[in-house]
């Protein structure tokens, strides 16, 4: 037995398959050719990961500024 099996921890698997919410989204995925696997950030180039984190931080900071501005008019 490996260490992960003994401790009950599962190793990170390949990207999970994106499940369809209903028949309409399933049809859209089949017609438009959408990928059925989620993007794995670990396989992306370093600059793209930093760009993604930068955009997420900008959105979060903007939300916090908007929340602060709405509370303390």
BAMIKOL-886419 format. One record per residue: y negated, z, x negated of N, C-alpha, C in turn; residue number from 1. Coordinates in steps of 0.2 Angstrom, whole numbers, m for minus. Each point is the difference from the previous one (the first is absolute). Layout:
<lumgus>
> n_v / n_w / n_u / ca_v / ca_w / ca_u / c_v / c_w / c_u / num
> Y / Z / X / Y / Z / X / Y / Z / X / NUM
...
</lumgus>
This chain:
<lumgus>
> n_v / n_w / n_u / ca_v / ca_w / ca_u / c_v / c_w / c_u / num
> 6 / 0 / m4 / m6 / 0 / 4 / m6 / 0 / m4 / 1
> m5 / m4 / 2 / m6 / 0 / m4 / m5 / 6 / 2 / 2
> m5 / 1 / m4 / m5 / 6 / 2 / m3 / m1 / 7 / 3
> m2 / m6 / 2 / m3 / m1 / 6 / 5 / 1 / 6 / 4
> 6 / m1 / m1 / 5 / 1 / 5 / 1 / 8 / 1 / 5
> 0 / 3 / m6 / 1 / 8 / 0 / m5 / 3 / 4 / 6
> m6 / m2 / m2 / m6 / 3 / 3 / m2 / m2 / 7 / 7
> 3 / m5 / 2 / m1 / m3 / 7 / m6 / m4 / 1 / 8
> m3 / m2 / m6 / m6 / m4 / 0 / 2 / m7 / m1 / 9
> m3 / m4 / 5 / 1 / m7 / m1 / m5 / m4 / m4 / 10
> 3 / m4 / m4 / m5 / m4 / m5 / m4 / m5 / 5 / 11
> m5 / m2 / m3 / m5 / m5 / 3 / 4 / m7 / 1 / 12
> 1 / m2 / 6 / 3 / m7 / 1 / m5 / m5 / 0 / 13
> 3 / m6 / 0 / m4 / m6 / 1 / m5 / 0 / 6 / 14
> m5 / m4 / 1 / m4 / 1 / 5 / 3 / m1 / 7 / 15
> m2 / 5 / 5 / 4 / 0 / 6 / m2 / m6 / 4 / 16
> 5 / m2 / 5 / m1 / m6 / 4 / m5 / 3 / 6 / 17
> m5 / m4 / 1 / m5 / 2 / 5 / 3 / m2 / 7 / 18
> 1 / 5 / 4 / 3 / m1 / 7 / m5 / m3 / 5 / 19
> 2 / m4 / 4 / m4 / m3 / 5 / m1 / 6 / 6 / 20
> m6 / 0 / 3 / m2 / 5 / 5 / 3 / m2 / 6 / 21
> 0 / m7 / 2 / 3 / m3 / 6 / 1 / m7 / m1 / 22
> 2 / m3 / 6 / 3 / m7 / m1 / m6 / m5 / m2 / 23
> m6 / 2 / 2 / m6 / m4 / m1 / m2 / 0 / m8 / 24
> 0 / 6 / m3 / m1 / 0 / m7 / 6 / m3 / m4 / 25
> 6 / 0 / 3 / 6 / m3 / m4 / m1 / m7 / 1 / 26
> m2 / m3 / 5 / m1 / m7 / 1 / m6 / m3 / m5 / 27
> m5 / 4 / 0 / m6 / m1 / m4 / 2 / m1 / m8 / 28
> 4 / 5 / m2 / 3 / 0 / m7 / 4 / m6 / m1 / 29
> 4 / m2 / 5 / 5 / m5 / m1 / m4 / m7 / m1 / 30
> m5 / m1 / 5 / m4 / m6 / 0 / m5 / m1 / m6 / 31
> m3 / 6 / m1 / m6 / 0 / m5 / 3 / 0 / m7 / 32
> 7 / 3 / m1 / 3 / 0 / m6 / m3 / 6 / m4 / 33
> m1 / 6 / 3 / m2 / 6 / m3 / 5 / 3 / m4 / 34
> m1 / 3 / m5 / 5 / 3 / m4 / 3 / 6 / 3 / 35
> 6 / 1 / 0 / 3 / 6 / 3 / 1 / 6 / m4 / 36
> m2 / 0 / m6 / 0 / 5 / m5 / m7 / 3 / m1 / 37
> m1 / 6 / m1 / m7 / 3 / m1 / m1 / m1 / m8 / 38
> m7 / 0 / m1 / m2 / m1 / m7 / 2 / 7 / m4 / 39
> 2 / m1 / m6 / 2 / 6 / m4 / m6 / 0 / m6 / 40
> m4 / 5 / 1 / m6 / 1 / m5 / 3 / 0 / m7 / 41
> 6 / 3 / m1 / 2 / 0 / m7 / 1 / m6 / m4 / 42
> 1 / m6 / 4 / 2 / m6 / m3 / m7 / m4 / 0 / 43
> m5 / 2 / 2 / m7 / m4 / 0 / m3 / 1 / m7 / 44
> m4 / m5 / m2 / m4 / 1 / m6 / m4 / 6 / 0 / 45
> m2 / 3 / m6 / m4 / 6 / m1 / m7 / m1 / 3 / 46
> m3 / m6 / m1 / m7 / m1 / 3 / 0 / 0 / 7 / 47
> 6 / m3 / 3 / 0 / 0 / 8 / 1 / 7 / 3 / 48
> 4 / 4 / m4 / 1 / 7 / 3 / m7 / 4 / 0 / 49
> m4 / m1 / m6 / m6 / 3 / m1 / m5 / m2 / 6 / 50
> 0 / m7 / 1 / m4 / m3 / 5 / 2 / 3 / 7 / 51
> 6 / 1 / 1 / 2 / 3 / 7 / m2 / 7 / 0 / 52
> 1 / 4 / m5 / m2 / 7 / 0 / m8 / 0 / 1 / 53
> m4 / m4 / m3 / m7 / 0 / 0 / m2 / m2 / 7 / 54
> 3 / m5 / 4 / m2 / m1 / 7 / 2 / 6 / 4 / 55
> 6 / 3 / m1 / 2 / 5 / 5 / m5 / 6 / m1 / 56
> m2 / 1 / m7 / m5 / 6 / m1 / m7 / m2 / 3 / 57
> m2 / m6 / 0 / m7 / m2 / 3 / 1 / 1 / 7 / 58
> 5 / m2 / 4 / 1 / 1 / 7 / 0 / 8 / 2 / 59
> 4 / 4 / m4 / 0 / 7 / 1 / m7 / 3 / m1 / 60
> m3 / m2 / m5 / m7 / 3 / m2 / m5 / m2 / 6 / 61
> 0 / m6 / 2 / m4 / m2 / 6 / 2 / 3 / 6 / 62
> 6 / 2 / 1 / 2 / 4 / 6 / m3 / 7 / 0 / 63
> 0 / 3 / m6 / m2 / 7 / m1 / m8 / 0 / 1 / 64
> m3 / m5 / m3 / m7 / m1 / 1 / m2 / m1 / 7 / 65
> 3 / m4 / 4 / m1 / m1 / 7 / 1 / 6 / 4 / 66
> 5 / 4 / m2 / 2 / 6 / 4 / m5 / 5 / m2 / 67
> m3 / 1 / m6 / m5 / 5 / m2 / m6 / m2 / 4 / 68
> m2 / m7 / 0 / m6 / m2 / 3 / 0 / 1 / 8 / 69
> 6 / 0 / 3 / 0 / 1 / 7 / 0 / 7 / 2 / 70
> 2 / 4 / m4 / 0 / 8 / 1 / m6 / 3 / m1 / 71
> m4 / m2 / m6 / m6 / 3 / m2 / m6 / m6 / 1 / 72
> m1 / m1 / 6 / m5 / m5 / 2 / m7 / 2 / m2 / 73
</lumgus>
